């Protein structure tokens, strides 16, 4: 039983990394943001020809991030895909706060780009 739990843990770790890798690639992430939507609309938005687009959709579906309803030509984000977007948004908010704190520490206010904008008004 312990061996099974270790194997499940390894498999979960591998799948998690696959989800993060596939979902965080820029075009794939944009696809996730656009869903739910028709396949043609999404393909036009991300500016890909059919073969590269559907290759990405297969990879995203394999990672459990999207569902492709071929009959209706619709793509839907799965719960896992939605959670990935929420996670990225949380990381972006935290990174923004971190970056702002660094800028405040390293850039004197009179040299800060935003200070110059305020003086133009």
Secondary structure, DSSP 8 states (H G I E B T S, - for coil): -HHHHHHHHHHHHHHHHHHHHHHHSHHHHHHHHH-SEEHHHHHHHHT--HHHHHHHHHHHHHTTSEEEETTTTEEEE-HHHHHHHHHHHHHHHHHHHHHHHHHHHHS-GGGSHHHHHHHT-
